[in-house]
């Protein structure tokens, strides 16, 4: 649960910065109650922190802690290593070249 929660919610916090639990739930397409439980577990593990919302005293923001950011980077590294090994082991030279060209196209599209 730890690494999956860090990757899913942590990626959104890394990408968007501090968010309310409700906004994080909407981003992840889960019920706010489910996200509140996940946030609680991540807080217990010191992977995220909570602070007061700057303009709405009824709300709070959650954000990655230094430990959360480190865990997210470690998980990303682990996944990237797995993918690199799978590409090397499973794809032909021609398929690897096609994949590289496709990645460049996807990167170009995502920059729009």
N, C-alpha and C positions, 0 to 999 in steps of 0.2 A: 504494500500500500504506500509505503513511504516514497519510493522513487516515482511511482506513477502519479501520486498527488503532486510531487515537486515538479514533475515535467508538465503536467496539464495546467494546473493553476499557476505554478511558478513561471511558466513560459508567458502566460498572460500578464503576470505582474512584471516580469522582466521587460516585456514588449511595451506595456502601457503605463508602467509605473504604479504608484499606489492607487488602489481601487476600493470601493465599498464592497462588502460581501455580496450585496445584491447585484452590483455591476459585474462582479466576478462570476456569479452564478449565471447571469445572462450571457456573458462572453463564452462560458463553457457549456451553455445550454443544459443546465441542471436546475433542479428546484432550489430555491434559496435555503430551505431547511437542510438539504443535502450538502450544500456548500458551507453552511454554518458549521456542520459537523466536521467537514474536511478542514476548515480553517482552524477549528479547535484542536484537532489532532496535529496540524502543522505547527501551531503555537506551542503545544506541549513539547514538541521536538525542537523548539527554538529555530524553526526554519522560516517563520514569518513573524512580523511584529505588528502591533496595532497602535494607532495614534489617533488623536482627535481630528475630525474633519475640520478644515480651516474656516468654512463658512456655515456649516450646519451642525450645531451642537448636539443634535439627536443622532448623528451618524459618526462612524469611525472609519478610518482607512486601514487596510492591511497592505503590507509591502514585504518584499523579501528581506530577510536578515542577511548578514554576511555569511552565516552558515548555510542559509537557504540558497544563496547565490552560488556558493561553492558546491553544494549538493547538485544543483541544477547543471552546472558546468561539468561535473563529474559524470552525471547521467548522460549528458549530451556527448561527451567524449566516449563513453562506453558504447553508445548506440552508433556513433560514427565509426568506431573501430569495428564493430560487428558488420556494418554495412560495407566497409572497405574490404573486409575479408570475404564477404559473400560475393561481392562484385568480382573479386580476383578469382575465387574458386568456381563460380557458376557461369560467368559470361565469357564468350569468345572475345578475341581482339576486336572483331567487327562490332559486336554488341556493346563493348566498352566504349568504342568511339562514338557509336550512335547515342549512348547514354550521356556522354560528355556534351555532345551537340545539343541534345534535348535539355540538359540542365542549363546550358547557356541561354536557350530560348525561354525557358521558364523563369530564369532570373531576369531577363529583359522584360518579360510580361509583368512580373511582380513589381518592377520599378516604376510602372505606369501609375 
